[in-house]
Amino acid sequence: MFMTKITETKNKKEIYFKCKKCGDEIYWNTNKQMIHCKCGALGVDGCEDYVRLLGDEKNHEEVMRERKTENNLTKSI
């Protein structure tokens, strides 16, 4: 029996909120802590269950990015 190493790549989608005034980007999952951008026009408070945004809707936008993750698996052949 031989063991082979297999690398599996997955794309994980991540959501950020970008302040249109200062350009700061805040990740949606802040672990229930309110995080503000450097100019204070956007605040994000989020976790697995909810996302709360503070500030005027015209001053922020949602940015979705894909991050590649690799899982190393061992398989018997």
Biopython code that builds the backbone (N, CA, C, O; Angstrom):
import numpy as np
from Bio.PDB.StructureBuilder import StructureBuilder

atoms = [
    (1, "MET", "N", (0.843, -1.164, 0.000)),
    (1, "MET", "CA", (0.000, 0.000, 0.000)),
    (1, "MET", "C", (0.899, 1.242, 0.000)),
    (1, "MET", "O", (1.871, 1.327, 0.750)),
    (2, "PHE", "N", (0.554, 2.177, -0.841)),
    (2, "PHE", "CA", (1.298, 3.427, -0.951)),
    (2, "PHE", "C", (0.419, 4.589, -0.504)),
    (2, "PHE", "O", (-0.802, 4.557, -0.658)),
    (3, "MET", "N", (1.057, 5.610, 0.049)),
    (3, "MET", "CA", (0.340, 6.818, 0.448)),
    (3, "MET", "C", (0.720, 7.930, -0.528)),
    (3, "MET", "O", (1.901, 8.212, -0.731)),
    (4, "THR", "N", (-0.274, 8.546, -1.119)),
    (4, "THR", "CA", (-0.023, 9.656, -2.032)),
    (4, "THR", "C", (-0.572, 10.939, -1.430)),
    (4, "THR", "O", (-1.603, 10.950, -0.757)),
    (5, "LYS", "N", (0.136, 11.994, -1.689)),
    (5, "LYS", "CA", (-0.292, 13.292, -1.191)),
    (5, "LYS", "C", (-1.028, 14.019, -2.311)),
    (5, "LYS", "O", (-0.506, 14.161, -3.417)),
    (6, "ILE", "N", (-2.227, 14.472, -2.023)),
    (6, "ILE", "CA", (-3.042, 15.182, -3.001)),
    (6, "ILE", "C", (-3.286, 16.589, -2.464)),
    (6, "ILE", "O", (-3.647, 16.767, -1.300)),
    (7, "THR", "N", (-3.087, 17.568, -3.309)),
    (7, "THR", "CA", (-3.384, 18.944, -2.920)),
    (7, "THR", "C", (-4.674, 19.360, -3.608)),
    (7, "THR", "O", (-4.786, 19.308, -4.833)),
    (8, "GLU", "N", (-5.637, 19.768, -2.810)),
    (8, "GLU", "CA", (-6.936, 20.185, -3.325)),
    (8, "GLU", "C", (-7.052, 21.693, -3.139)),
    (8, "GLU", "O", (-6.860, 22.200, -2.034)),
    (9, "THR", "N", (-7.364, 22.408, -4.212)),
    (9, "THR", "CA", (-7.491, 23.860, -4.141)),
    (9, "THR", "C", (-8.964, 24.243, -4.224)),
    (9, "THR", "O", (-9.688, 23.777, -5.104)),
    (10, "LYS", "N", (-9.396, 25.095, -3.299)),
    (10, "LYS", "CA", (-10.772, 25.588, -3.300)),
    (10, "LYS", "C", (-10.740, 27.106, -3.296)),
    (10, "LYS", "O", (-9.810, 27.717, -2.769)),
    (11, "ASN", "N", (-11.762, 27.708, -3.887)),
    (11, "ASN", "CA", (-11.906, 29.153, -3.843)),
    (11, "ASN", "C", (-12.926, 29.499, -2.776)),
    (11, "ASN", "O", (-14.058, 29.016, -2.803)),
    (12, "LYS", "N", (-12.524, 30.329, -1.847)),
    (12, "LYS", "CA", (-13.413, 30.754, -0.775)),
    (12, "LYS", "C", (-13.773, 32.212, -1.015)),
    (12, "LYS", "O", (-12.889, 33.047, -1.210)),
    (13, "LYS", "N", (-15.076, 32.526, -1.001)),
    (13, "LYS", "CA", (-15.512, 33.898, -1.217)),
    (13, "LYS", "C", (-15.504, 34.650, 0.104)),
    (13, "LYS", "O", (-16.009, 34.168, 1.118)),
    (14, "GLU", "N", (-14.925, 35.831, 0.069)),
    (14, "GLU", "CA", (-14.863, 36.683, 1.244)),
    (14, "GLU", "C", (-15.500, 38.022, 0.906)),
    (14, "GLU", "O", (-15.298, 38.558, -0.184)),
    (15, "ILE", "N", (-16.268, 38.556, 1.842)),
    (15, "ILE", "CA", (-16.960, 39.823, 1.625)),
    (15, "ILE", "C", (-16.311, 40.905, 2.483)),
    (15, "ILE", "O", (-16.090, 40.731, 3.681)),
    (16, "TYR", "N", (-16.018, 42.013, 1.839)),
    (16, "TYR", "CA", (-15.481, 43.199, 2.503)),
    (16, "TYR", "C", (-16.427, 44.354, 2.216)),
    (16, "TYR", "O", (-17.154, 44.337, 1.222)),
    (17, "PHE", "N", (-16.419, 45.348, 3.079)),
    (17, "PHE", "CA", (-17.162, 46.572, 2.840)),
    (17, "PHE", "C", (-16.141, 47.693, 2.712)),
    (17, "PHE", "O", (-15.298, 47.886, 3.588)),
    (18, "LYS", "N", (-16.228, 48.436, 1.598)),
    (18, "LYS", "CA", (-15.249, 49.474, 1.293)),
    (18, "LYS", "C", (-15.868, 50.849, 1.476)),
    (18, "LYS", "O", (-16.956, 51.123, 0.970)),
    (19, "CYS", "N", (-15.172, 51.708, 2.199)),
    (19, "CYS", "CA", (-15.594, 53.095, 2.378)),
    (19, "CYS", "C", (-15.224, 53.866, 1.113)),
    (19, "CYS", "O", (-14.071, 53.835, 0.683)),
    (20, "LYS", "N", (-16.189, 54.551, 0.520)),
    (20, "LYS", "CA", (-15.920, 55.321, -0.691)),
    (20, "LYS", "C", (-15.203, 56.632, -0.389)),
    (20, "LYS", "O", (-14.648, 57.255, -1.294)),
    (21, "LYS", "N", (-15.208, 57.054, 0.863)),
    (21, "LYS", "CA", (-14.534, 58.307, 1.225)),
    (21, "LYS", "C", (-13.034, 58.112, 1.429)),
    (21, "LYS", "O", (-12.233, 58.857, 0.864)),
    (22, "CYS", "N", (-12.644, 57.115, 2.232)),
    (22, "CYS", "CA", (-11.217, 56.946, 2.550)),
    (22, "CYS", "C", (-10.586, 55.715, 1.903)),
    (22, "CYS", "O", (-9.362, 55.596, 1.872)),
    (23, "GLY", "N", (-11.410, 54.794, 1.385)),
    (23, "GLY", "CA", (-10.870, 53.619, 0.705)),
    (23, "GLY", "C", (-10.584, 52.429, 1.602)),
    (23, "GLY", "O", (-10.166, 51.379, 1.114)),
    (24, "ASP", "N", (-10.801, 52.569, 2.909)),
    (24, "ASP", "CA", (-10.585, 51.440, 3.820)),
    (24, "ASP", "C", (-11.538, 50.298, 3.492)),
    (24, "ASP", "O", (-12.685, 50.527, 3.109)),
    (25, "GLU", "N", (-11.056, 49.063, 3.644)),
    (25, "GLU", "CA", (-11.892, 47.880, 3.466)),
    (25, "GLU", "C", (-11.929, 47.114, 4.776)),
    (25, "GLU", "O", (-10.895, 46.877, 5.402)),
    (26, "ILE", "N", (-13.145, 46.726, 5.187)),
    (26, "ILE", "CA", (-13.331, 46.013, 6.447)),
    (26, "ILE", "C", (-13.974, 44.671, 6.139)),
    (26, "ILE", "O", (-15.001, 44.611, 5.462)),
    (27, "TYR", "N", (-13.371, 43.589, 6.636)),
    (27, "TYR", "CA", (-13.895, 42.235, 6.462)),
    (27, "TYR", "C", (-15.219, 42.115, 7.209)),
    (27, "TYR", "O", (-15.366, 42.670, 8.298)),
    (28, "TRP", "N", (-16.178, 41.401, 6.637)),
    (28, "TRP", "CA", (-17.536, 41.343, 7.188)),
    (28, "TRP", "C", (-17.594, 40.705, 8.563)),
    (28, "TRP", "O", (-18.411, 41.115, 9.387)),
    (29, "ASN", "N", (-16.754, 39.714, 8.840)),
    (29, "ASN", "CA", (-16.817, 39.024, 10.128)),
    (29, "ASN", "C", (-15.829, 39.668, 11.097)),
    (29, "ASN", "O", (-14.637, 39.362, 11.084)),
    (30, "THR", "N", (-16.340, 40.555, 11.929)),
    (30, "THR", "CA", (-15.498, 41.280, 12.886)),
    (30, "THR", "C", (-15.563, 40.649, 14.268)),
    (30, "THR", "O", (-15.090, 41.237, 15.241)),
    (31, "ASN", "N", (-16.146, 39.455, 14.364)),
    (31, "ASN", "CA", (-16.294, 38.749, 15.645)),
    (31, "ASN", "C", (-17.017, 39.594, 16.689)),
    (31, "ASN", "O", (-16.584, 39.714, 17.835)),
    (32, "LYS", "N", (-18.127, 40.171, 16.254)),
    (32, "LYS", "CA", (-19.022, 40.958, 17.120)),
    (32, "LYS", "C", (-18.362, 42.194, 17.717)),
    (32, "LYS", "O", (-18.720, 42.618, 18.816)),
    (33, "GLN", "N", (-17.403, 42.772, 17.006)),
    (33, "GLN", "CA", (-16.784, 44.026, 17.440)),
    (33, "GLN", "C", (-17.007, 45.068, 16.358)),
    (33, "GLN", "O", (-16.765, 44.804, 15.180)),
    (34, "MET", "N", (-17.464, 46.245, 16.748)),
    (34, "MET", "CA", (-17.670, 47.322, 15.784)),
    (34, "MET", "C", (-16.307, 47.861, 15.352)),
    (34, "MET", "O", (-15.495, 48.271, 16.181)),
    (35, "ILE", "N", (-16.071, 47.854, 14.037)),
    (35, "ILE", "CA", (-14.820, 48.360, 13.484)),
    (35, "ILE", "C", (-15.176, 49.493, 12.525)),
    (35, "ILE", "O", (-16.040, 49.335, 11.662)),
    (36, "HIS", "N", (-14.509, 50.630, 12.678)),
    (36, "HIS", "CA", (-14.752, 51.799, 11.830)),
    (36, "HIS", "C", (-13.582, 51.998, 10.873)),
    (36, "HIS", "O", (-12.447, 51.620, 11.162)),
    (37, "CYS", "N", (-13.889, 52.603, 9.727)),
    (37, "CYS", "CA", (-12.819, 52.987, 8.806)),
    (37, "CYS", "C", (-12.094, 54.194, 9.399)),
    (37, "CYS", "O", (-12.543, 54.768, 10.392)),
    (38, "LYS", "N", (-10.974, 54.575, 8.788)),
    (38, "LYS", "CA", (-10.163, 55.646, 9.380)),
    (38, "LYS", "C", (-10.839, 57.013, 9.351)),
    (38, "LYS", "O", (-10.511, 57.871, 10.171)),
    (39, "CYS", "N", (-11.785, 57.241, 8.420)),
    (39, "CYS", "CA", (-12.475, 58.535, 8.399)),
    (39, "CYS", "C", (-13.767, 58.514, 9.216)),
    (39, "CYS", "O", (-14.361, 59.566, 9.450)),
    (40, "GLY", "N", (-14.212, 57.328, 9.655)),
    (40, "GLY", "CA", (-15.398, 57.217, 10.502)),
    (40, "GLY", "C", (-16.723, 57.184, 9.766)),
    (40, "GLY", "O", (-17.774, 57.177, 10.406)),
    (41, "ALA", "N", (-16.707, 57.164, 8.435)),
    (41, "ALA", "CA", (-17.950, 57.167, 7.665)),
    (41, "ALA", "C", (-18.604, 55.788, 7.596)),
    (41, "ALA", "O", (-19.785, 55.690, 7.263)),
    (42, "LEU", "N", (-17.865, 54.724, 7.901)),
    (42, "LEU", "CA", (-18.377, 53.356, 7.819)),
    (42, "LEU", "C", (-18.002, 52.591, 9.077)),
    (42, "LEU", "O", (-16.868, 52.654, 9.550)),
    (43, "GLY", "N", (-18.978, 51.868, 9.606)),
    (43, "GLY", "CA", (-18.735, 50.970, 10.724)),
    (43, "GLY", "C", (-19.312, 49.607, 10.395)),
    (43, "GLY", "O", (-20.419, 49.521, 9.864)),
    (44, "VAL", "N", (-18.586, 48.541, 10.698)),
    (44, "VAL", "CA", (-19.031, 47.174, 10.422)),
    (44, "VAL", "C", (-18.963, 46.369, 11.710)),
    (44, "VAL", "O", (-17.948, 46.363, 12.407)),
    (45, "ASP", "N", (-20.063, 45.689, 12.011)),
    (45, "ASP", "CA", (-20.149, 44.784, 13.156)),
    (45, "ASP", "C", (-20.751, 43.502, 12.614)),
    (45, "ASP", "O", (-21.899, 43.517, 12.169)),
    (46, "GLY", "N", (-20.023, 42.392, 12.632)),
    (46, "GLY", "CA", (-20.544, 41.175, 12.034)),
    (46, "GLY", "C", (-20.039, 39.915, 12.702)),
    (46, "GLY", "O", (-19.027, 39.916, 13.404)),
    (47, "CYS", "N", (-20.778, 38.831, 12.462)),
    (47, "CYS", "CA", (-20.397, 37.500, 12.925)),
    (47, "CYS", "C", (-21.072, 36.494, 12.004)),
    (47, "CYS", "O", (-21.545, 36.864, 10.930)),
    (48, "GLU", "N", (-21.122, 35.245, 12.400)),
    (48, "GLU", "CA", (-21.740, 34.198, 11.579)),
    (48, "GLU", "C", (-23.233, 34.450, 11.354)),
    (48, "GLU", "O", (-23.779, 34.039, 10.330)),
    (49, "ASP", "N", (-23.898, 35.120, 12.300)),
    (49, "ASP", "CA", (-25.351, 35.275, 12.254)),
    (49, "ASP", "C", (-25.837, 36.574, 11.631)),
    (49, "ASP", "O", (-26.956, 36.621, 11.119)),
    (50, "TYR", "N", (-25.039, 37.617, 11.658)),
    (50, "TYR", "CA", (-25.522, 38.910, 11.175)),
    (50, "TYR", "C", (-24.360, 39.799, 10.747)),
    (50, "TYR", "O", (-23.204, 39.548, 11.085)),
    (51, "VAL", "N", (-24.701, 40.852, 9.991)),
    (51, "VAL", "CA", (-23.765, 41.931, 9.676)),
    (51, "VAL", "C", (-24.530, 43.234, 9.858)),
    (51, "VAL", "O", (-25.597, 43.421, 9.273)),
    (52, "ARG", "N", (-23.984, 44.133, 10.670)),
    (52, "ARG", "CA", (-24.614, 45.432, 10.901)),
    (52, "ARG", "C", (-23.673, 46.504, 10.361)),
    (52, "ARG", "O", (-22.486, 46.527, 10.686)),
    (53, "LEU", "N", (-24.220, 47.388, 9.533)),
    (53, "LEU", "CA", (-23.431, 48.465, 8.939)),
    (53, "LEU", "C", (-23.907, 49.800, 9.486)),
    (53, "LEU", "O", (-25.110, 50.037, 9.595)),
    (54, "LEU", "N", (-22.974, 50.665, 9.828)),
    (54, "LEU", "CA", (-23.289, 52.019, 10.265)),
    (54, "LEU", "C", (-22.762, 52.994, 9.227)),
    (54, "LEU", "O", (-21.670, 52.812, 8.687)),
    (55, "GLY", "N", (-23.536, 54.018, 8.954)),
    (55, "GLY", "CA", (-23.119, 55.031, 7.991)),
    (55, "GLY", "C", (-24.107, 55.123, 6.850)),
    (55, "GLY", "O", (-25.018, 54.304, 6.728)),
    (56, "ASP", "N", (-23.918, 56.117, 6.029)),
    (56, "ASP", "CA", (-24.785, 56.363, 4.883)),
    (56, "ASP", "C", (-24.525, 55.314, 3.797)),
    (56, "ASP", "O", (-23.374, 55.015, 3.481)),
    (57, "GLU", "N", (-25.590, 54.765, 3.234)),
    (57, "GLU", "CA", (-25.449, 53.705, 2.217)),
    (57, "GLU", "C", (-24.663, 54.158, 0.993)),
    (57, "GLU", "O", (-23.992, 53.346, 0.356)),
    (58, "LYS", "N", (-24.737, 55.435, 0.659)),
    (58, "LYS", "CA", (-24.030, 55.919, -0.535)),
    (58, "LYS", "C", (-22.514, 56.004, -0.325)),
    (58, "LYS", "O", (-21.762, 56.169, -1.286)),
    (59, "ASN", "N", (-22.069, 55.891, 0.926)),
    (59, "ASN", "CA", (-20.641, 56.019, 1.230)),
    (59, "ASN", "C", (-19.895, 54.694, 1.318)),
    (59, "ASN", "O", (-18.701, 54.683, 1.619)),
    (60, "HIS", "N", (-20.575, 53.573, 1.060)),
    (60, "HIS", "CA", (-19.861, 52.297, 1.091)),
    (60, "HIS", "C", (-20.356, 51.364, -0.002)),
    (60, "HIS", "O", (-21.449, 51.533, -0.543)),
    (61, "GLU", "N", (-19.529, 50.377, -0.312)),
    (61, "GLU", "CA", (-19.897, 49.364, -1.298)),
    (61, "GLU", "C", (-19.394, 48.007, -0.825)),
    (61, "GLU", "O", (-18.429, 47.910, -0.066)),
    (62, "GLU", "N", (-20.073, 46.960, -1.295)),
    (62, "GLU", "CA", (-19.689, 45.594, -0.950)),
    (62, "GLU", "C", (-18.690, 45.092, -1.984)),
    (62, "GLU", "O", (-18.906, 45.221, -3.189)),
    (63, "VAL", "N", (-17.599, 44.522, -1.498)),
    (63, "VAL", "CA", (-16.553, 43.996, -2.374)),
    (63, "VAL", "C", (-16.413, 42.508, -2.082)),
    (63, "VAL", "O", (-16.203, 42.114, -0.935)),
    (64, "MET", "N", (-16.531, 41.677, -3.121)),
    (64, "MET", "CA", (-16.388, 40.236, -2.939)),
    (64, "MET", "C", (-15.083, 39.787, -3.588)),
    (64, "MET", "O", (-14.801, 40.118, -4.740)),
    (65, "ARG", "N", (-14.304, 39.038, -2.840)),
    (65, "ARG", "CA", (-13.031, 38.522, -3.336)),
    (65, "ARG", "C", (-13.002, 37.018, -3.173)),
    (65, "ARG", "O", (-13.658, 36.454, -2.297)),
    (66, "GLU", "N", (-12.226, 36.382, -4.033)),
    (66, "GLU", "CA", (-12.023, 34.941, -3.897)),
    (66, "GLU", "C", (-10.614, 34.699, -3.396)),
    (66, "GLU", "O", (-9.649, 35.272, -3.901)),
    (67, "ARG", "N", (-10.513, 33.845, -2.399)),
    (67, "ARG", "CA", (-9.215, 33.476, -1.842)),
    (67, "ARG", "C", (-9.024, 31.988, -2.073)),
    (67, "ARG", "O", (-9.908, 31.188, -1.765)),
    (68, "LYS", "N", (-7.890, 31.620, -2.607)),
    (68, "LYS", "CA", (-7.608, 30.203, -2.844)),
    (68, "LYS", "C", (-7.076, 29.583, -1.566)),
    (68, "LYS", "O", (-6.173, 30.118, -0.922)),
    (69, "THR", "N", (-7.651, 28.446, -1.214)),
    (69, "THR", "CA", (-7.162, 27.695, -0.066)),
    (69, "THR", "C", (-6.742, 26.323, -0.557)),
    (69, "THR", "O", (-7.377, 25.745, -1.440)),
    (70, "GLU", "N", (-5.681, 25.813, 0.013)),
    (70, "GLU", "CA", (-5.185, 24.494, -0.372)),
    (70, "GLU", "C", (-5.300, 23.543, 0.798)),
    (70, "GLU", "O", (-4.906, 23.863, 1.920)),
    (71, "ASN", "N", (-5.843, 22.372, 0.526)),
    (71, "ASN", "CA", (-5.930, 21.311, 1.523)),
    (71, "ASN", "C", (-5.026, 20.176, 1.071)),
    (71, "ASN", "O", (-5.136, 19.699, -0.059)),
    (72, "ASN", "N", (-4.147, 19.753, 1.938)),
    (72, "ASN", "CA", (-3.286, 18.608, 1.635)),
    (72, "ASN", "C", (-3.953, 17.351, 2.174)),
    (72, "ASN", "O", (-4.196, 17.233, 3.375)),
    (73, "LEU", "N", (-4.241, 16.436, 1.299)),
    (73, "LEU", "CA", (-4.896, 15.186, 1.664)),
    (73, "LEU", "C", (-3.938, 14.028, 1.426)),
    (73, "LEU", "O", (-3.088, 14.083, 0.538)),
    (74, "THR", "N", (-4.080, 13.006, 2.209)),
    (74, "THR", "CA", (-3.290, 11.794, 2.011)),
    (74, "THR", "C", (-4.244, 10.679, 1.612)),
    (74, "THR", "O", (-5.266, 10.459, 2.262)),
    (75, "LYS", "N", (-3.903, 9.983, 0.545)),
    (75, "LYS", "CA", (-4.781, 8.939, 0.023)),
    (75, "LYS", "C", (-3.992, 7.640, -0.118)),
    (75, "LYS", "O", (-2.853, 7.641, -0.584)),
    (76, "SER", "N", (-4.605, 6.544, 0.285)),
    (76, "SER", "CA", (-3.974, 5.225, 0.146)),
    (76, "SER", "C", (-4.301, 4.647, -1.219)),
    (76, "SER", "O", (-5.451, 4.674, -1.659)),
    (77, "ILE", "N", (-3.277, 4.123, -1.887)),
    (77, "ILE", "CA", (-3.531, 3.440, -3.169)),
    (77, "ILE", "C", (-2.867, 2.084, -3.166)),
    (77, "ILE", "O", (-2.958, 1.349, -4.149)),
]
sb = StructureBuilder()
sb.init_structure("model")
sb.init_model(0)
sb.init_chain("A")
sb.init_seg("    ")
for serial, (resi, resn, name, xyz) in enumerate(atoms, 1):
    if name == "N":
        sb.init_residue(resn, " ", resi, " ")
    sb.init_atom(name, np.array(xyz, "f"), 0.0, 1.0, " ", f" {name:<3s}", serial, name[0])
structure = sb.get_structure()
